[in-house]
Amino acid sequence: MTQEQLIRQSLSVLAHFGVREVCIAAGARNAPLVAALLTSKGIKIWHFFEERCAAFFALGRMLADRQPVAVLTTSGTAAAECLPAVIEAHYQGLPLFVLTADRPKSYRGSGAPQAIEQHGLFGVYAQTVGDWDATDEALEMYQTQCDRPRHLNVCLDEPLETNVIGVDFSRAHAAATTQAEVPACSVECDLVLVSGLHPADAAQAAPLLARLGAPIVAEATANLHGFPELQRLLIPGGERALQSARPAHVLRLGAVPSWRWWRDLEEQTKTHVTNLTRSGFSGLARQANVQTLPWEALCNVQFAALGNPCGILKFEPELDKFEQSEPAWIRYLIDVIPEGSRVFLGNSLPIREAGLVLKSAQRGVEFFANRGANGIDGLISTFLGTSAAHPAESWLILGDLSTLYDLAGPWIISQMDHPKLRIVVINNGGGKIFSRVNSLRSLPDPARSVIENRHSLSFEPWAQLWGMEYVQTDDPMDLQDLIQVPIVIEIRPDPLQTEAFWKDWQKPVIRPRS
């Protein structure tokens, strides 16, 4: 087949899988594919100078809209830059499509420039859709249905054909998603844990949870705090409240929770756990008394609350005593975020603290986070992806090290035309979450300094680099009436107050006498 046929067939595969947005990181080898995409119809193009941000931005687009998005790379290590986002998409069950340009198959194993072994590069984290070059007479996709990342490797020889007319994505019929039939079943529970629900899934689950009537411990990303019918069931206190619980059967909805209590369930083998999740992962290594059902089972399951309550207690943090602590600042931020906003929470402390202080959400506020592999890679880019088509304010709350991991992320802002972006950097001068890990507290200070990556950096030059406004504040009133331009807000909590808060909050739970 000709190179033109190979290129058009490759774009048709994207259209077949329902891709309507492509994040391009251009180079020489993928120039024919780039040129063809730019002449295609019915496709939104985002362009980046590097692949890692492009892939995480695509991840954010899927988190928000739940539609397949593709990232296009050139050959060599450029393709490998997508691996962190592919892993995250795998564990979140998101259909990220990676289209990689390659040198001819005959170059493999030769050590020729930009000729690595790209076929199967992503291992178990992506389904191979095809590995094609012009010598293939017939192009056959290995599989057509998958709700996880896909990889198509296209080998292009010189001379590169850059005058290829693209395809019309709007006329393509996306492959139908097949769902296995879920038999009706019954589930008893005395405690519900919820994390990482898309707002649409939260709206579907809320009335069922209200009828169930079991206590609910929900992270902010559960998107359940805006439902009045659930207020009486939502238990504040997060990890501390869970320490008081003695459930016989836990029902988990959505993503795997961040609480240490969840991980300790590995040893509580007599506690039954039922998972309803789109990702398909149980989040536990043990198999005894654990079942995992697809999200579609929500409509077929008959829920019943156990007669014996799990004994969970309610705890609310006394933040007025620690007004400049990090958890208090998270509360200030949540209080000023207006109706209809979209909020992205960074991993590590912000996601835990938001769940701790959140009592109820403003109408229409949506929370997102990367809780697949639980890493801090690409958080700024993922946030910008979730915000790209959102007309109201969009807020990112993350730590200083998470920010340093994705300094190139704001490149895409100039293509978004979105003035209401607020990037809040909680600058603790290093990774302070490690100071809360019991096994690390006994280390000598030099070792802890290395582990925490202590620093004295300011993020003002970074904001200036990308043309964003900047404010550093120690006054919550500065969060009011922000100007309608992309802005970086740097907050430096009082470390002594933060330490005092956590010391007070982590006191042993004393159960009242019955």
C-alpha positions as a printed NumPy array, in Angstrom:
array([[  0.   ,   0.   ,   0.   ],
       [  1.079,   3.57 ,  -0.492],
       [  2.106,   5.859,   2.382],
       [ -0.962,   7.984,   1.674],
       [ -3.23 ,   4.966,   2.149],
       [ -1.407,   4.054,   5.359],
       [ -1.884,   7.536,   6.811],
       [ -5.558,   7.797,   5.867],
       [ -6.225,   4.311,   7.243],
       [ -4.567,   5.266,  10.537],
       [ -6.752,   8.355,  10.928],
       [ -9.798,   6.266,  10.054],
       [ -8.954,   4.009,  12.989],
       [ -9.058,   7.01 ,  15.331],
       [-12.43 ,   7.98 ,  13.914],
       [-13.666,   4.391,  14.262],
       [-12.885,   4.428,  17.986],
       [-14.802,   7.676,  18.487],
       [-11.848,  10.058,  18.751],
       [-12.888,  13.667,  18.088],
       [ -9.941,  15.448,  19.74 ],
       [ -6.216,  14.942,  19.134],
       [ -3.293,  16.316,  21.145],
       [ -0.322,  16.676,  18.793],
       [  3.341,  16.805,  19.747],
       [  4.873,  17.353,  16.328],
       [  8.206,  16.162,  14.965],
       [  9.718,  15.086,  11.688],
       [  8.579,  11.455,  11.586],
       [  4.942,  12.212,  12.408],
       [  4.761,  15.241,  10.07 ],
       [  2.663,  13.317,   7.495],
       [  0.107,  12.422,  10.154],
       [  0.108,  15.977,  11.501],
       [ -0.433,  17.435,   8.043],
       [ -3.275,  15.015,   7.331],
       [ -4.968,  15.803,  10.648],
       [ -4.807,  19.521,   9.941],
       [ -6.763,  18.973,   6.713],
       [ -9.31 ,  16.669,   8.385],
       [-12.841,  17.681,   9.298],
       [-14.75 ,  17.134,  12.519],
       [-11.665,  16.968,  14.729],
       [-10.379,  19.358,  17.397],
       [ -6.602,  19.807,  17.404],
       [ -4.481,  20.813,  20.402],
       [ -0.752,  21.244,  19.786],
       [  2.114,  20.86 ,  22.243],
       [  5.886,  21.081,  22.103],
       [  6.356,  17.919,  24.19 ],
       [  4.523,  14.668,  24.668],
       [  4.139,  14.278,  28.42 ],
       [  1.924,  17.349,  28.828],
       [ -0.009,  16.421,  25.689],
       [ -0.861,  12.976,  27.054],
       [ -1.957,  14.252,  30.48 ],
       [ -4.02 ,  17.02 ,  28.867],
       [ -5.765,  14.312,  26.826],
       [ -6.354,  12.447,  30.084],
       [ -8.052,  15.531,  31.516],
       [-10.287,  15.886,  28.49 ],
       [-11.466,  12.295,  29.014],
       [-11.971,  12.776,  32.752],
       [-14.332,  15.65 ,  32.052],
       [-16.187,  14.493,  28.926],
       [-15.724,  10.695,  29.089],
       [-14.969,  10.491,  25.363],
       [-11.881,   8.968,  23.69 ],
       [ -9.026,  11.403,  23.02 ],
       [ -5.835,  10.705,  21.069],
       [ -2.261,  11.878,  21.492],
       [  0.05 ,  11.829,  18.458],
       [  3.826,  11.559,  18.892],
       [  6.852,  11.272,  16.697],
       [  9.305,   8.364,  16.969],
       [ 11.868,   7.347,  19.573],
       [ 11.773,   8.367,  23.219],
       [  9.036,  10.854,  22.316],
       [  6.607,   7.931,  22.357],
       [  7.911,   6.784,  25.763],
       [  6.991,  10.163,  27.296],
       [  3.341,   9.061,  27.155],
       [  3.862,   6.11 ,  29.511],
       [  2.915,   7.888,  32.801],
       [ -0.385,   9.113,  31.343],
       [ -1.07 ,   5.714,  29.765],
       [ -0.6  ,   4.063,  33.173],
       [ -2.941,   6.569,  34.82 ],
       [ -5.547,   6.056,  32.082],
       [ -5.255,   2.276,  32.473],
       [ -6.043,   2.383,  36.171],
       [ -8.867,   4.858,  35.677],
       [-10.372,   2.845,  32.827],
       [-10.093,   5.726,  30.332],
       [ -9.801,   5.16 ,  26.544],
       [ -6.649,   7.165,  25.802],
       [ -5.509,   6.522,  22.228],
       [ -1.764,   6.809,  21.528],
       [ -0.814,   7.135,  17.859],
       [  2.957,   6.896,  17.448],
       [  4.932,   7.465,  14.272],
       [  7.886,   5.115,  13.805],
       [ 10.741,   4.39 ,  11.447],
       [ 10.357,   1.298,   9.214],
       [ 10.193,  -2.093,  10.932],
       [ 13.5  ,  -3.094,   9.359],
       [ 15.289,  -0.539,  11.561],
       [ 14.325,  -2.292,  14.801],
       [ 17.201,  -3.575,  16.883],
       [ 19.742,  -1.731,  14.745],
       [ 20.442,   1.187,  17.064],
       [ 19.648,   3.604,  14.238],
       [ 18.692,   7.111,  15.432],
       [ 15.153,   7.375,  16.803],
       [ 14.505,   3.705,  16.079],
       [ 13.545,   2.11 ,  19.364],
       [ 11.253,  -0.891,  19.763],
       [  7.973,   1.036,  19.85 ],
       [  5.711,  -1.913,  19.137],
       [  4.352,  -3.052,  22.506],
       [  6.089,  -0.131,  24.204],
       [  3.333,   0.31 ,  26.805],
       [  3.165,  -3.34 ,  27.798],
       [  0.118,  -4.353,  29.803],
       [ -1.06 ,  -0.752,  30.062],
       [ -2.282,  -0.378,  26.474],
       [ -4.005,  -2.67 ,  24.017],
       [ -2.139,  -2.876,  20.713],
       [ -4.481,  -1.886,  17.912],
       [ -1.965,  -2.142,  15.094],
       [  1.695,  -2.038,  14.041],
       [  1.707,  -1.069,  10.413],
       [  3.975,   0.02 ,   7.589],
       [  3.616,   0.342,   3.836],
       [  4.659,  -3.285,   3.288],
       [  1.458,  -4.537,   4.937],
       [ -1.009,  -5.434,   2.244],
       [ -3.996,  -5.66 ,   4.587],
       [ -4.44 ,  -3.678,   7.776],
       [ -6.296,  -5.576,  10.456],
       [ -6.988,  -4.246,  13.914],
       [ -6.254,  -6.835,  16.576],
       [ -9.356,  -5.912,  18.573],
       [-12.09 ,  -3.355,  18.13 ],
       [-13.491,  -2.985,  21.645],
       [-11.623,  -1.829,  24.711],
       [-12.322,   0.646,  27.512],
       [ -8.657,   1.176,  28.286],
       [ -5.719,   2.809,  26.451],
       [ -4.967,   1.762,  22.894],
       [ -1.75 ,   2.019,  20.905],
       [ -1.384,   2.24 ,  17.124],
       [  2.186,   2.313,  15.809],
       [  2.598,   3.58 ,  12.237],
       [  5.945,   3.032,  10.503],
       [  6.76 ,   5.657,   7.856],
       [  9.664,   5.482,   5.431],
       [ 11.284,   8.369,   3.581],
       [ 10.477,  10.306,   1.53 ],
       [  7.725,  11.398,   3.928],
       [  4.433,  12.208,   2.232],
       [  3.056,  15.466,   3.669],
       [  0.396,  16.236,   1.045],
       [ -2.183,  13.755,   2.247],
       [ -5.776,  14.896,   2.504],
       [ -7.253,  13.949,   5.875],
       [-10.535,  12.245,   6.687],
       [-13.919,  13.495,   7.857],
       [-14.193,  12.427,  11.492],
       [-17.747,  13.721,  11.755],
       [-18.971,  11.175,   9.196],
       [-17.387,   8.203,  10.919],
       [-19.559,   5.918,  12.992],
       [-17.799,   5.24 ,  16.269],
       [-17.621,   1.627,  17.351],
       [-20.456,   0.76 ,  19.697],
       [-19.437,  -0.034,  23.248],
       [-20.532,  -3.509,  24.203],
       [-21.503,  -4.139,  27.808],
       [-21.779,  -7.532,  29.395],
       [-25.127,  -8.34 ,  30.912],
       [-25.057,  -7.964,  34.66 ],
       [-27.306, -10.398,  36.512],
       [-29.469,  -9.07 ,  39.306],
       [-27.991,  -9.537,  42.761],
       [-28.378,  -8.282,  46.292],
       [-25.773,  -6.511,  48.426],
       [-25.965,  -5.811,  52.129],
       [-23.8  ,  -3.119,  53.684],
       [-23.442,  -1.08 ,  56.835],
       [-20.877,   1.44 ,  55.519],
       [-20.494,   3.14 ,  52.136],
       [-17.176,   4.543,  50.88 ],
       [-17.202,   6.79 ,  47.815],
       [-14.348,   8.339,  45.835],
       [-13.698,   9.48 ,  42.285],
       [-17.208,   9.557,  40.848],
       [-17.866,  11.517,  37.689],
       [-20.63 ,  14.068,  38.428],
       [-23.004,  12.151,  36.146],
       [-22.328,   8.924,  38.061],
       [-22.793,  10.741,  41.362],
       [-26.218,  11.951,  40.216],
       [-27.124,   8.372,  39.307],
       [-25.962,   6.972,  42.649],
       [-27.355,   9.653,  44.986],
       [-31.033,   8.537,  45.067],
       [-30.038,   4.9  ,  45.58 ],
       [-27.752,   5.842,  48.472],
       [-30.498,   7.978,  50.001],
       [-32.88 ,   5.015,  49.972],
       [-30.204,   2.703,  51.365],
       [-29.715,   4.923,  54.4  ],
       [-26.282,   3.563,  55.393],
       [-23.604,   6.006,  56.631],
       [-21.406,   7.397,  53.842],
       [-17.771,   8.455,  54.086],
       [-17.01 ,  10.327,  50.868],
       [-13.966,  12.047,  49.488],
       [-14.488,  15.405,  47.797],
       [-14.113,  13.669,  44.416],
       [-17.215,  11.598,  45.186],
       [-19.232,  14.657,  44.09 ],
       [-21.979,  13.771,  46.586],
       [-21.739,  16.741,  48.949],
       [-24.102,  18.833,  46.823],
       [-27.105,  16.519,  47.27 ],
       [-29.394,  17.667,  50.136],
       [-30.924,  14.197,  50.514],
       [-27.505,  12.818,  51.498],
       [-26.508,  15.403,  54.109],
       [-27.837,  13.324,  57.008],
       [-25.836,  10.301,  55.817],
       [-22.478,  11.916,  55.022],
       [-20.055,  11.336,  57.884],
       [-17.405,  14.064,  58.374],
       [-13.957,  13.285,  59.635],
       [-12.497,  11.127,  56.879],
       [ -9.7  ,   8.93 ,  58.165],
       [-10.4  ,   9.668,  61.832],
       [-14.078,   8.787,  61.525],
       [-13.161,   5.547,  59.788],
       [-10.91 ,   4.575,  62.681],
       [-14.059,   4.296,  64.797],
       [-15.981,   2.148,  62.308],
       [-16.542,  -1.572,  62.767],
       [-18.326,  -2.547,  59.545],
       [-19.294,  -6.062,  58.574],
       [-19.829,  -5.234,  54.89 ],
       [-18.373,  -2.216,  53.06 ],
       [-19.803,  -0.949,  49.781],
       [-17.275,   1.05 ,  47.754],
       [-18.356,   3.201,  44.798],
       [-16.032,   4.8  ,  42.241],
       [-12.271,   5.038,  42.482],
       [-10.005,   3.479,  45.1  ],
       [-10.03 ,   5.713,  48.209],
       [ -6.921,   7.489,  49.472],
       [ -7.44 ,   6.612,  53.146],
       [ -4.94 ,   4.484,  55.008],
       [ -7.961,   2.763,  56.556],
       [ -8.808,   1.311,  53.16 ],
       [ -5.359,  -0.221,  52.804],
       [ -5.661,  -1.723,  56.273],
       [ -8.729,  -3.632,  55.034],
       [ -6.23 ,  -6.051,  53.501],
       [ -5.816,  -7.557,  56.964],
       [ -9.518,  -7.392,  57.891],
       [-10.384, -10.522,  55.96 ],
       [-13.722, -11.032,  57.735],
       [-14.975,  -7.668,  56.479],
       [-16.897,  -8.13 ,  53.228],
       [-16.184,  -5.592,  50.477],
       [-18.306,  -4.975,  47.386],
       [-16.9  ,  -2.64 ,  44.717],
       [-18.972,  -0.9  ,  42.04 ],
       [-16.548,   0.794,  39.708],
       [-15.963,   1.638,  36.058],
       [-12.261,   0.803,  36.334],
       [-12.859,  -2.84 ,  37.256],
       [-10.194,  -2.804,  39.972],
       [-10.986,  -3.981,  43.473],
       [ -8.256,  -1.836,  45.025],
       [ -7.4  ,  -4.719,  47.381],
       [ -4.936,  -7.546,  46.95 ],
       [ -6.926, -10.032,  48.997],
       [ -9.656, -12.037,  47.302],
       [-11.477, -13.466,  50.298],
       [-14.828, -11.728,  50.88 ],
       [-14.198,  -9.229,  48.063],
       [-16.35 ,  -8.88 ,  44.945],
       [-16.08 ,  -6.316,  42.151],
       [-19.048,  -5.452,  39.956],
       [-19.187,  -3.208,  36.879],
       [-20.768,   0.193,  37.323],
       [-23.712,  -0.915,  35.185],
       [-24.694,  -3.271,  38.017],
       [-25.868,  -0.228,  39.985],
       [-29.286,  -0.542,  38.361],
       [-29.517,  -4.315,  38.935],
       [-28.28 ,  -4.556,  42.504],
       [-30.753,  -4.673,  45.355],
       [-29.13 ,  -2.774,  48.217],
       [-30.031,  -3.369,  51.833],
       [-28.606,  -1.829,  54.983],
       [-27.574,  -4.285,  57.68 ],
       [-29.594,  -4.231,  60.851],
       [-26.512,  -3.694,  62.99 ],
       [-24.9  ,  -0.244,  62.549],
       [-21.141,  -0.076,  61.998],
       [-20.724,   2.26 ,  64.962],
       [-18.943,   5.025,  63.055],
       [-18.464,   8.326,  64.883],
       [-18.504,  11.869,  63.491],
       [-15.454,  14.115,  63.861],
       [-15.13 ,  17.699,  62.654],
       [-11.758,  19.483,  62.722],
       [-11.45 ,  22.501,  65.023],
       [ -9.799,  24.682,  62.416],
       [-10.496,  27.948,  64.249],
       [ -7.614,  27.069,  66.563],
       [ -5.251,  26.689,  63.607],
       [ -6.257,  29.529,  61.262],
       [ -3.022,  29.544,  59.247],
       [ -2.624,  25.775,  58.994],
       [ -2.808,  24.025,  55.636],
       [ -6.207,  22.366,  56.303],
       [ -7.624,  25.777,  57.267],
       [ -6.408,  27.211,  53.961],
       [ -8.106,  24.373,  52.081],
       [-11.331,  25.296,  53.884],
       [-10.917,  28.969,  52.907],
       [-10.44 ,  27.952,  49.284],
       [-13.479,  25.683,  49.173],
       [-15.598,  28.392,  50.796],
       [-14.783,  30.96 ,  48.058],
       [-15.122,  28.658,  45.045],
       [-18.347,  29.81 ,  43.342],
       [-21.276,  27.843,  41.995],
       [-20.702,  25.878,  38.833],
       [-16.921,  25.741,  39.237],
       [-14.749,  22.783,  38.349],
       [-12.098,  21.878,  40.942],
       [ -9.092,  19.622,  40.413],
       [ -7.351,  18.355,  43.549],
       [ -3.715,  17.357,  43.574],
       [ -2.721,  14.053,  45.088],
       [ -1.036,  13.761,  48.49 ],
       [ -2.292,  16.258,  51.075],
       [ -4.823,  18.458,  49.15 ],
       [ -7.146,  15.572,  48.293],
       [ -7.122,  14.325,  51.89 ],
       [ -7.577,  17.783,  53.387],
       [-10.426,  18.675,  51.03 ],
       [-12.28 ,  15.565,  52.162],
       [-11.598,  16.523,  55.737],
       [-13.027,  20.059,  55.618],
       [-15.781,  19.67 ,  53.01 ],
       [-19.247,  19.685,  54.588],
       [-21.33 ,  20.649,  51.574],
       [-20.572,  21.894,  48.083],
       [-21.922,  24.892,  46.233],
       [-24.483,  24.045,  43.572],
       [-22.872,  22.572,  40.486],
       [-19.305,  22.437,  41.836],
       [-17.467,  19.411,  40.418],
       [-14.354,  17.778,  41.863],
       [-11.792,  15.775,  39.893],
       [ -8.437,  14.138,  40.654],
       [ -5.997,  11.601,  39.223],
       [ -6.635,   8.612,  41.46 ],
       [ -5.605,   5.804,  39.141],
       [ -1.944,   5.255,  39.97 ],
       [ -2.109,   7.976,  42.678],
       [  0.945,   9.792,  41.313],
       [  1.725,  13.496,  41.051],
       [  2.748,  13.394,  37.379],
       [  1.061,  15.796,  34.974],
       [ -1.47 ,  17.31 ,  37.397],
       [ -1.402,  20.797,  35.863],
       [ -1.866,  19.396,  32.361],
       [ -4.683,  17.099,  33.479],
       [ -6.394,  20.016,  35.223],
       [ -6.168,  22.142,  32.086],
       [ -7.66 ,  19.26 ,  30.107],
       [-10.652,  19.073,  32.451],
       [-11.061,  22.864,  32.179],
       [-10.712,  23.31 ,  28.429],
       [-14.439,  23.212,  27.602],
       [-15.769,  24.398,  30.969],
       [-17.3  ,  27.899,  30.796],
       [-17.232,  28.678,  34.525],
       [-14.301,  29.072,  36.913],
       [-11.76 ,  26.253,  37.139],
       [ -9.597,  25.768,  40.214],
       [ -6.498,  23.65 ,  40.728],
       [ -5.256,  23.042,  44.279],
       [ -1.927,  21.246,  44.488],
       [  1.347,  21.147,  46.361],
       [  4.683,  22.665,  45.471],
       [  6.384,  19.433,  44.373],
       [  3.396,  18.524,  42.202],
       [  3.752,  21.926,  40.533],
       [  7.45 ,  21.378,  39.899],
       [  6.62 ,  18.067,  38.201],
       [  4.615,  19.825,  35.462],
       [  6.149,  23.26 ,  34.9  ],
       [  5.52 ,  23.046,  31.127],
       [  1.786,  22.439,  31.581],
       [  0.594,  26.06 ,  31.021],
       [  1.858,  25.99 ,  27.42 ],
       [ -1.663,  25.077,  26.276],
       [ -3.442,  27.983,  28.029],
       [ -3.043,  30.286,  25.009],
       [ -5.125,  27.828,  22.954],
       [ -7.908,  27.571,  25.55 ],
       [ -9.308,  31.118,  25.698],
       [-10.245,  30.5  ,  29.32 ],
       [ -9.749,  33.561,  31.584],
       [-11.078,  31.968,  34.776],
       [ -8.219,  29.624,  35.611],
       [ -7.01 ,  29.629,  39.224],
       [ -3.894,  27.599,  40.05 ],
       [ -3.383,  27.442,  43.818],
       [  0.072,  26.268,  44.9  ],
       [  0.316,  25.213,  48.553],
       [  4.02 ,  25.85 ,  49.067],
       [  5.358,  23.96 ,  52.076],
       [  8.955,  24.111,  50.911],
       [  8.93 ,  20.396,  50.117],
       [  6.863,  17.236,  50.349],
       [  5.437,  17.565,  53.834],
       [  3.207,  14.529,  53.431],
       [  6.306,  12.438,  54.168],
       [  6.462,  13.96 ,  57.642],
       [  3.188,  12.137,  58.376],
       [  4.496,   8.7  ,  57.388],
       [  5.205,   6.849,  60.638],
       [  8.111,   4.836,  59.264],
       [  9.936,   8.022,  58.201],
       [  9.555,  10.104,  61.347],
       [ 12.451,   8.423,  63.114],
       [ 14.928,   9.208,  60.343],
       [ 17.643,  11.787,  61.042],
       [ 16.922,  15.262,  59.738],
       [ 19.423,  15.109,  56.82 ],
       [ 17.692,  12.008,  55.488],
       [ 14.241,  13.565,  55.886],
       [ 15.466,  16.683,  54.092],
       [ 16.404,  14.585,  51.069],
       [ 13.146,  12.626,  51.111],
       [ 11.044,  15.793,  51.459],
       [ 13.077,  17.633,  48.757],
       [ 13.165,  20.791,  50.835],
       [ 13.537,  24.048,  48.936],
       [ 13.   ,  27.808,  49.153],
       [ 11.571,  28.404,  45.68 ],
       [  8.972,  31.008,  44.734],
       [  6.502,  30.338,  41.911],
       [  6.296,  33.967,  40.791],
       [  8.885,  33.568,  37.974],
       [  6.989,  30.507,  36.733],
       [  3.752,  32.52 ,  36.539],
       [  5.577,  35.289,  34.672],
       [  7.061,  32.788,  32.215],
       [  3.579,  31.775,  31.073],
       [  2.012,  35.239,  31.246],
       [ -0.175,  34.473,  34.249],
       [ -0.983,  36.88 ,  37.057],
       [  0.511,  36.063,  40.433],
       [ -0.315,  36.679,  44.054],
       [  1.267,  35.368,  47.224],
       [ -0.972,  35.726,  50.217],
       [ -1.324,  35.005,  53.909],
       [ -4.767,  36.623,  54.095],
       [ -7.882,  34.629,  53.081],
       [ -9.571,  37.898,  52.052],
       [ -7.22 ,  38.03 ,  49.058],
       [ -9.127,  35.068,  47.623],
       [-12.212,  37.245,  47.123],
       [-13.03 ,  38.966,  43.811],
       [-10.101,  37.633,  41.795],
       [ -9.539,  39.273,  38.427],
       [-10.793,  37.371,  35.393],
       [ -7.444,  36.237,  34.027],
       [ -5.415,  33.059,  34.575],
       [ -3.754,  33.495,  37.948],
       [ -1.299,  31.651,  40.185],
       [ -2.06 ,  31.94 ,  43.909],
       [  0.827,  30.922,  46.129],
       [ -0.021,  30.098,  49.744],
       [  2.529,  29.324,  52.431],
       [  0.771,  27.807,  55.441],
       [  2.234,  28.225,  58.899],
       [  4.265,  25.015,  59.415],
       [  3.967,  25.12 ,  63.205],
       [  0.187,  25.486,  63.068],
       [ -0.062,  22.715,  60.492],
       [  2.011,  20.394,  62.645],
       [ -0.06 ,  21.311,  65.719],
       [ -3.284,  20.64 ,  63.825],
       [ -2.24 ,  17.163,  62.728],
       [ -0.936,  16.338,  66.202],
       [ -4.302,  17.328,  67.658],
       [ -6.297,  15.614,  64.915],
       [ -4.436,  12.322,  65.158],
       [ -5.161,  11.745,  68.797],
       [ -6.432,   8.2  ,  69.439],
       [-10.14 ,   7.768,  68.857],
       [-11.914,   7.101,  72.152],
       [-15.268,   5.45 ,  71.715],
       [-18.   ,   6.566,  74.124],
       [-19.335,   3.998,  76.514],
       [-22.575,   2.419,  75.382]])
